[in-house]
Structures are given as C-alpha cells and as structure tokens.
Amino acid sequence: MKVAILVPVFNDWESFQIFIKNANESLSLVNDEVSILAINDGSLQSFDGTSTVKMENIYSLEIIDLLTNVGHQRAIAVGLSYLYKNNIFDAVVICDADGEDKPEDIARLLMEAKKHPHSLVVSQRTQRSESFQFRIFYHIYKIIFKILTGKNIDFGNFCLIPKEELGRIVYMSELWNHLAASLVKAKIPLIKLPTNRGKRYTGYSKMNLSSLVIHGMGAISVFIEVLLVRILIGVSIVGVFSLFIGVIAVFIKFATSLAIPGWATVVLGIVSIVFLQSLILSLISIFMMLSLRSTSSIIPATYSLTFIDKHTKVY
C-alpha cells in the first residue's frame, strides 16, 4: 500500500525533524511504501532539508509551501486536496508533527485500515496530557456540542483516510472549517483506535483559549443547519409556552370570579415580550437557513489549491 503522511507545520521545524526520526524508526516493521508530505503553513522560515535525519524506512519527503498562513485545519484541507488531485496514494494519514500524535501509532492505524479497507480509522484518546483546566473546558465543550448538534466528536485530526473516500471529503465545503466534524458529517464508517496522547517534542502549544474557542466554533459551524433547526424548535417551544401562560392569565382575569391582584398585567407584559422575542428569533433562524441554502460554498478540492506557492521534493 502506498501511504502519505500529511503533516501541517507552522514555525515548528525542530519538532518536525524529531517527528521524521521517530516516524522512520516506528515504520521499520511496516511493509508499506510510506511518504511524508509536509504543509508549510506560511512559516517564517523554510525547512532546512540538509539537516534531515536518515529516512531508510520513508520512501520520500516533500514540502508544500503555502502563500500565507491559513490555519491548521485549512492547511490540512490544502494537503488533502493536493493528494486527491495527484491520486498516487492508497491512503492518507493525517498527523501533527509536535509529538502529541505519536508516530508509533501510525503503524497501528495502517494495520487497522487493512482490516477495514472501506472505513476511516481515527485515533480516539484514552489518556490525555493536558492540564486539568483544559480537560474541564474540553468536557464542557463536548456537552455543548452534543446539545447544539446532536453529535459526538471524541477524536481529532490524527486519522487515516482511504483513497476511495478522499474525493467525498475534499468536496465537502465543511472541510475548510473542521476536519473531524466533516468526517462525522460525511457518514463514512469510522473505526476508532484507542491511543494515548504524547508529549510535545519542543516548545509549547500555540493553542490559547481564543484559538480553542474558534476551533470549537468551527466544529459547530459544520452542523449549522442542524443548529438553526434546533434553535427554531427551542424558541418555538418557548413562544408557545409563553402564549399559553398569557391565555391562562387572561382567562383567570375575565372568565372567573377569582380575586386577582395587579400581577396579571405584569405577567401579560412579560409573556408578550418573551413571545415577541421568540417570534423574532424564529424568523431569523428561518431566514438564515434559507440564506445558507442559496449561498454558494467553498469547495476545498478546487479553491484550496490556489494557496499553494511551491512544491519541493526533499528526499
């Protein structure tokens, strides 16, 4: 099997060197023809190929330089689109170069893919190395994601995509925002491989709170139509309930002999405001859904390739 390891890199060539060394060692027992394709996501410095370690178990090393920094997820979209266009690999492994995706797990992904040739193989974290605070926020995010979209995402970018499914993925506009969420939406069979998260080779993660929030919003945006429908249903329920409360208050005031203090007017006022707000939110949700339906989407398979500056074969 011809396999491409797709690695997005941004100002982290030192870690990339260590990744190549560890990947080469871990692939010593693999019989497949494995190549590495690094996506240089607008790094300030270029890759120095002269200092690359020996790669006796790696068939080739290529670097694609992008014209500007497009972000981690979009760099992956560019790489997948490039590989789909060239159509020379049987499978693609997406992996970070910082050590948190352990190179020794690549061989496990390949073995699992051979057992399930028509499925995606994704790395499911069983043990994480982040801080306690990060894990708390991550669990909160998963709960919010489940409530808003009705879906579960318990894996990241570390995965293997077979050649026959690559076309379906790169023609999904959602890939431009979030890979993992796009894989869920693609409804391709997923095989989840339990893995432990590794420790970074050098430096610190570039992901701060703002980046994490943006990343999470990117995942939610993949299911924006589902989200809008859920908002529409939710505000409609609130509107109907408020209208029901208002009808009861009017009925008690005018159709019964019960003594009612001045709270009836206050209740009707609050109910009216809630009902009008629910109506406005419902209309906004409907118009946004109609707008999304009529707006042309970005197709990564064609659009993303315009960001490629040059292609260099290092090895």
N, C-alpha and C positions, 0 to 999 in steps of 0.2 A: 504494500500500500504506500502510495506517495502522500506524505503528510506535510502540511505547512503549519509552523508555529507562528501565529500572528502576535506580535509584541508591540504595543504602543509605548513610546518613550518620550518623556519631556524633561530635559535637563537632568537626566539620571543615567549617564553613560557608564559611570563607575559601577552601579548596580547591574547594568546590562552586561558588562564584562564578566561579573561573577555569575550572572544567570547563564551565560553561554557555557562557562566552565562546568557548572553544576548540571546543566541540561546535557552536555556532552557525556558526562560520567553516568548519568541516570539512563541514558539511551544505549548503553553498551550491550544490553541484553535484548534490545529491540531489533527485529529483522526488517523493519520498515525503512523506507527512504525518507528521512526527515530533514526538512529545510527550515530555516528561520527567516521570517520576513519582519523586519522592524519598521514601524511607522514613526518617523521623526516628526513629532507634533510641534514643529516650529521652535525647536530648541535653540538656545543662544549659541551653542557650539555644535559642530558636526561630529559624527562618530569617527574616531581615530582607528581605522582598521588595522594599522601596522602593529598595534599592541594587542591584537586579538589572540586569545589562547588557542592552543591546538584544538581542532574540531574533527577528529578522525571518525566520530560517530554522527556527524552532521554533514549532510550532503552539500548544502550551500547556505550562504548568508547574504541576504540582500537588504538594502536600506531604501525606503521611500521617504524622501523629504517633502514635507508639505509647505505651501507658501506662507502659511500663518498658523498660529495655534488655534485649533478648533475645539479642543477639549477631548478628554479621554474617550467618551462614548462615540463622538463623531470621528475620531481618529480610527477607531475600530471599524466604523461603517465604511470609511475610505478603504481600509485594508481588505475587508470582505468583498467590497465591490471590485477592487483590483483583482483579487484572486478569482472571483466569478468570471470576470471578463477574460482572463488568461486561460482559465479552465485546464490547468495542468496538474491539479492535486485531487486526490480522492477524499481527503478530509482536511478540516482546518481546526487547529487547537488555538483557542484564544487564551493568552496568559500574560499576566503582568510581570515586569522584569525586576521588581523590587524585592522579591523573595517571599512575599506573603502568599503568592501562589507557588507552591513547592514544585520545582522541576521534576522531582522523583515521582510525582503523581501523574505526570504526562504519560508515562508508560502504562499506568493503571487505566487512564482514560482510553488509550489505544486498545488495550485488552478488552475492556468493556464494550467498545464500539464494534469489535469483531464478533462479539456475542449477539449484539443487537444492531445489525448493519443499517437499519432504516430508522433509527432513533437518534435523538440528540442525547449526548452524555454530559451532564452538568455536575459540577463539584458542589456538594452540599456540606456546609461547615458543621462539624460536630464539636469542634473546640475552637474558640476564638482567643486572640491575644490582645484585644483592645482593652482600654480602661473600663472600669465599672460604669462610669458615667456614660461612655459611648454605648455600652451594651443596653443600658436602661433606655436611652433615647432610640436605639435601634428597635427594641421591642415595642416601644410606643408607636414608632413609625409603622411597624408591621400591622399593629392593631388598627391604626387609622387607615392604612392601605386596604385592609380587609373590609372595613366598614364602607369605605368610599367606592371600592371597585368590585367587591365580592370575590377577589382573587387572592391567592397566597404566592409570595415570592420568597423562597428560602434558599436562593442560590445567587451567585454573582456572575462575573464575566468569564470566570475560568470554566471553559466548556469545550466540547468537541462537536463540530457540525459536519455531517457527511455531505459529500459533493451534491447528491441529488436533492438535498433540502436547501442548499445555499441560495439558489435562484429565488425561491419563495421568500426568503428572509431579506435579501438585498432589495427586493421590490416592495417591501413594506415601508411606508413613509415613517412609521413609528421608530424604525431602527435609528433614525437620525437623532432621536432623543434618548433612547434607553434600550440597551441590548437585551437584558434579562426579561424585562416586561414584554418586549417584542416576541421573544421566544415563547412566552406563555400565551400571548395572543395568537401566535401562529398555529396553535393547536397541533403541533407535531409531537409525537410520543417522546416523553422525557424519561431518561434513566438517570436517577440521582445516585451519585457515587460519594459515600461519606469520606471526607478529608478533614485534616486539621490545618488551620491557618498557620503559615510560617511567620518568622520574624523578619523584619526588613534587614537587608544586607547593610545599607548605609543610610545615614541621614534620618529624616523624619517624614511622616506622611504630609503631603501637600493639601490634604483634605481638612478644611476647617468647618466650623458649624454652618457657615453660609454655603459652602460647597456641598455639604451633606444635605442641607435643605433643598438646594437646587437639584441635586441628584434625585432626591425623593420625589420632588415635584415632576421631574422628567418621567419617572416611572408612572406616576398617576396620570400624566398627560396622555400616555399610550391608551388609556381607557377613558378618555374624556367624554365620549358619548355615553358610556355606562354611568359615569359620574353625573352627567347632566340629567339623565333619566332618573337616577336615584334622588337628586336634588328636587326634581319636578314632583316625584311621588311624595317626598317628605314634606315639602311646603304645601302640597295639595291636601295632605292629611291634616296639617296644622290649620290650614284655611277652613276646611270643612268642620273641624272640631271647634274652632272659634265661632263659626257661624251657628253651630249647634248650641253653644253656650249662650250666644246672643238671643236666639229664638226662645230658649228656656227662660231667660231673664224677662223678655217681653211678655211671654205667656203668664208668668207669675204676676207681673205688674198689672196687666189689663184683664186677664181671664180668671183671676182668683180673688178671693177676699182677704188674702193674707196681708198682714201689715208689712210693708216693705220700706225700710229706711232709704236714705239717699244714695246707697251704694249701687242701685240699679243703673243710674246714669253713668257712674264711673265704670261699671262693668261693660256697658254698651260702648262707651268710648274706647276702652282698651281693646275690646273684641273687634271693633271696627278698624282700629289701627293694625292689629295683627292680621286681619283678613285682607286688608288692602296691601300690606307688605307681602303676604303670601301670594296674592294675585300678581303683583309686580314681579316677584322672583320667578314665578311660574312662566310668565310671559318672556322674561329674559332668558330662561333656560330653553324655551321653545325656539326663540329667535337665534340663539347661539347654536343649537343643533342644526337648524336649517342653514345657517351660515357655514358651518363646517361641511355640510353636505355639498354645498355649491362652490366651495373654495378648492382650487387645485392644490395638491400636496407635493412636497418634495420627495422625489424618488431617489434614494441613495445610489442605486445602481448606475444612474446616469449623472446626477448632479454632483455627487461627492468626488468624482474623478477630476473635476475642474480644480480641486485644491492641490493636486499633485504638481510639485515643482520638478523633481528629477528622481531618477531611479538608478541606484548604484549597486553593482554586484561586487561584494567584498571578497567572497570566497566561493 
